[in-house]
Amino acid sequence: MSGAGVRRALFRMIGPLLAAGLAAGMAAASPADSPAPQSLSAPAPEAPPVYCPLCGARNRAGSRFCLKDGSELPAIDPGRFNTGFRRALETYSPEEVQAAIHRASASVVRIRGQTNVEMRYPVLLREPRSPYMYGRVEVMKGEERFAGSGFCIGAPGEIVTNAHVASPYGTETRLLVETPDGRSLPARLLGIDRAVDLALLKVETGSIPPLDWGDSNEARIGEEVWAVGNPLDLGITLTRGTLSSLGRVRVGLNQIESFMHTDAFITHGNSGGPLLDVLGRVLGVNDATVLQPRHHGYAIPSLTARLAIDRLRKAGRYDRGYLGLHLRPIDADAISRYSITHRDGILVESILPASPAAGAGLRQGDVVFGINGRRAPTSYLLQEAVSSIGPGKPVTLSVERGGQALEVKATTASRPEDPRTDPLVEWERGVDLRFEADAKTGEVVVRVPGSFSQALKYGFKDGDRVASVLPAQDWIEETIDRATYKTKTHPVAIAGLEDLRKALTRSHLGQRLGAIFLVKDADAPLIAVVFDETLPVIL
């Protein structure tokens, strides 16, 4: 603070005392002895600074030339000074940006966790001297230690991070927060929202400076951003990049997604750290990175994060509304198949059983484009609208069906922890094939759409008929070859599509899907399939 600022602050503190003392002295003294009262005038307001029109540098009031580039500064009439002036972000100099990011980095912490975990997951392997892939289950058991990042925002000691950092396995976790100045503080979990991968922690300290939220809705493509983290034992890391897209990016990692996409490198352990603008404001929460073919970083927009964190702060959870609609974008095939004319919406791929949507009469092929009289052309807007309404509330969906617009009324329910769609749909999309029922026998026939289908890699052929299936939850901890399949496991015989659907509901294991198929061909090997789970859009 400048000397003038100190003097003004002291005056504000002692001014009332001086006034009270003067009043008391005047009452006690006689009029003859009392000196004439002196008026105490308020200090004159400071003149506004002058910004250089060429480089944007801030200069002291009254300056005629810019201290940075020497250009002449315009004269400013104090009477016309606009107090709501907002400086364009691109006018900030590199030195000013570095100073802002440096200040913000003091709010970024490292989060260490320790938990006991027992998790099973399916894997594929190739036996020596065999061209075929075989399946087995591997088990991760014991104490696990992990680290991620977070940042202070809101009330003193509140730390925002990702749910997969605060509780990666859904088990009780011991958490420690390490500050940039070297302190290690125990943290407790205030709330977690796995649907968007966010968590709120609390540490008993007020010395970590909080950051300010930025507005992800006002961000622009090409804007400079900084990904900040405190990973592993590296200390604070800062990477600079630009925004490649502002939202509507979905990669299937979380139930509800609308990622901001950036080329700022999010290193291992930076999950949960802030994505900052050049003023050090939080535009997003770093969530994931994809390294191939080039680096891509994904951050949860600040608008989404603020809404979820406010719910966690108040209630410890986000009790989201739910209808039970499996949605996907409209494509050319859907347009011709369902006679769609309203292309500014989302297609209903399937209806989850025993859901509010099923009771309301919604159908596969409907196009949802609004809710409660408001336009909602993206899956994220629909999901967030239904989520924020909460369970047990009436909603009206704007729907197109067969080229006709109509309104469908429904009542929301509470969103399940892990909603699942039709397993046949998941497998058809995950492996790029189609299951059909033979018109005469009812047997399940595999259809491979083309020579580039992923199904060929696993060993499927067009026309294969499924005899039995062993879903991943029934795999054992040894290599499952044909002999093991018959003698040590309990495969499910498949007579039709419903048998296959029921069997594949047990294919989810350890965030993967896996199954071993035996087809009706004596010369065909077992077909073992494992692929990573990609979460669908469920409203």
C-alpha positions, 0 to 999 in steps of 0.5 A: 500500500502506498503512503497515501493509502496508509494515511487514508486507512488510518484516517478511516480508523481514527476519524470517529475517535477524533470526532468523539473526542472533539465533541467531548472536549467541546462539551466540557470546555467553556465557549470562550476556551473552546477553539473554533471547530475545524472542518475535516474534509474527505480526501479527494478521489484518486484520478484514474490510471491511463492505459496505453492504446498500443500495448495496454500497459497501465500508467499513473494518472497524469502520465503523458507518455507510456512507460513501457513503449514510450507512445503518447498517452491520450488525455482523460477527462475525469468527468467522463471517466467510465468506472465500468471499463473492462480491459480486453484480455489481449492487451495484458502484457506478458509480465502482467500475465505472469504475475497474475498466474504466479499469484494464482499458483499460491492457491493450488495444492497437492492432494495425496490419498491412501486407501485399501482397495480390492478390484477385479478387471478383465484382461486379454493375453496371448499364450506362447505359440498361439495366434489367439487371444484369451481372457482372464481376470486380474485382481488389484488388492492392497493399499493404494497411494495416489496423488492429484491436484486441487485449488482453494476457492470459496470459503476459507479452507475449501478445496475443489478437485476431481472425484477420481482424485478424492475417491478413485475407487469409491472406498473410504480414503485418507486425504492429505493436502500439501500447500505450496509452502510445504505444509501437510494438512489433513482433509475431509470430504465435504461432498462428491459428485461422480456424475461430473467428476467433482469433489469438495474438500475441507482443511482447517486453515485460512491461509491458502488464498482463494481463487475467483471463478471466471465465466466459461460462457464468456471464454473465446476460442483461441483465448490463452489459458494456463493449466496449473497443477501440483503433481507428484513431487514436482511442485507447481507446474504451469503449462500454457495453451489456447482454447480449441473449443468451448464446450459440447465436447464429449469423450465418455469419461463422465456421465455428464460432460461438456468439456472445454478442449485445450492444448495446454498440457495437463501432466499426470497428477494435474487432475483437479487443478484449475484452468486459468485465464490470463487474469488468474480466474478459474475457467475450468477444472482440469479433468483428463488428457489424451496423448494420441495423436497429439496432446489434448486436455479436457476441463470441466467448464466453470459454469458446470463446476460452480453449480455442482460445488454449490450443491456439495457445499450446501448438502454434501451431494447433488441429488440430480433429477432423472428420466431414463432416456438414452440419447445420442446425436442425430445422424444421417441414418437416424434422419432417414430411419425416423423421418426427422425434420427437427435436426436441432435436438437429440435422438432417443436411442433407447428407454431404460426399463422401469424409468419415468421416461418409460411411464411417460410414453417416450419412444425410441426415435423421438427427438428431444429439443426442449424442456419446460418451454425452453430450447435445449438442443444439446445433450448437456443442456438437457442433462443439466436442466433435468439434474438441476430440477431434482427428483420428484418434479414435473417436466414437459419435454418438447419432442418430435415424433415421426415429423410431428411436434408434441409435448410429453409430460413426465415426473423426474426420479432420483438419478441412480449412481450408475445408470445402465443402458441396454447391454446389446446396444453397448456391445454393438457400439463398443465392438462395431457389430450387430446382433440379429435374431434368425427369423426361423430359429431365433438364434443370435447371428453376428453381423459385421458391417465391413472390412474395417470393423473392430469386430474382425480384430477380435475374431468375429466373422459375419454370420457367426451364430452365438452358442454360449457366452461367459461374461467378465463377472464370471471369469476366473483368475487363470487363462480361459482356453477352450478346455478351461471354458468347458470344465472350470467356468459356467458359460450361459447358453444362448438361444435368443437375443433375450438370453444374450441381453441378460448374460451381457448385463454381467459383462461390466467389471472394473470400468471395462466390458468383457465377455468370451463367446463360443460360436457354432463352428467346431473349427472356430476358437473362443472369441475373447473381447475386452474394451474400456467402458465409454459412458453413454448420454443418459438423461 
